[in-house]
Each structure stands twice: as structure tokens, then as C-alpha cells.
């Protein structure tokens, strides 16, 4: 009887121990799961932070690259502007030198034409003066060219052509230094043509326009105003 009772107690103990073991196993399992879940979240959070840092680093790198590129563009643009300014400056100097060369060439040819005139080579002088005038009517010596063409015709005794040349000086260049002598020579040319009326008119124009001119004194006394 005691044996049966002890066997019953032993079985009861085993059953209780079994249930207690199962319960403990469940608790351990639950604790394990509870511990593992937070560890996984930390890993995900760490991975996210890592990705954010990488993204930020990439963005900063791109910004720095863009800033450097913009600086390079600005520097290149400024260098190009400086280069263009330098080119413009050099072109201006080249143009100035060209003008000087042309001006010097013009004056040399003008002096050669004057030499022809002084040698009474009127035909050659007229051709040279006319070419100079045609090449550059705005040149400061252009009115002189027309005047000396008139003088050449006057020397050739072609007084009508002389008058036309002198009149062109007056009409085209009224403020030039050759205007007053051209007026005088028009009067002289008319005198050579025996046209005293026209000569007087030309002389009067000179005396009225420039009464203090040195060329007034060169007017024949018979035509001077008192």
C-alpha cells in the first residue's frame, strides 16, 4: 500500500515537473524572442543611419563638385573676358598703326605731287592730287589737293577748269585753310579770262567773308574796297 502511494506521488511529481518545465521553456522562448526583437531594430536603425550618412556625404560631395565647377566656369569666363579685352586693345593699336602708315603714305604722295607742281609737271601733279582726293576725301589734306589741282590748271592757263577746282574747295570745305586763297584765285582766274565783273564779284566775296585775311592784300588795288 505504501509502495502504491509512493508510486502515485512519484507520478504526480513527474507530471508537475513536466508542466513546470514546459512553462519555463515557454518563458525562456518568450524572453529570447523579446531580446532578439530589440537587437534587430537596432540593426535596422544603424543601417538607416549609415545610409543617411552616406547620402549626406554624397550630397556634400556633389555640392562641392558643383561649387568647384561653377568657380572654374566663372574663372574661365573672366579669363575669356580679359582675353577679349586684350584682343580689342591690340586691334585698336593695330588700327592706329595702320592709320599712321596710311597717313604717312598719304603725306608722302602729297609731297610728291607738290614736287611735280613746283617742277611744272602739271599733268602728273593733277593725277596725283586727284587720286589722293578720291582715295580719302575726309583727309585733312583733301582740300589742299583740290586747291593745288586748281593751281595746276591755272599754271596750264586752263582758267575755267581752275575756277571749277577752286569753287569745289569753297563748297566742300568752307572752313579749310585753302578757302580764302581759293577765293582769291577765282578772282585772278576771271581776270585772266578778261571777265572783270566776275573777278570783282569773287574779290568782293573774299573781302566780305574775311576782311582781315592776308589774301585781301593780294587783291589787285583796282578791286580792293576802300
Secondary structure, DSSP 8 states (H G I E B T S, - for coil): -HHHHHHHHHHHHHHHHHHHHHHHHHHHHHHHHHHHHHHHHHHHHHHHHHHHHHHHHHHHHHHHHHHHHHHHHHHHHHHHHHHHHHHHHHHHHHHHHHHHHHHHHHHHHHHHHHHHHHTT-HHHHHHHHHHHHHH-TTSTTHHHHHHHHHHHHHHTT-HHHHHHHHHHHHHH-TTSTTHHHHHHHHHHHHHHTT-HHHHHHHHHHHHHH-TT-TTGGGS-GGG---
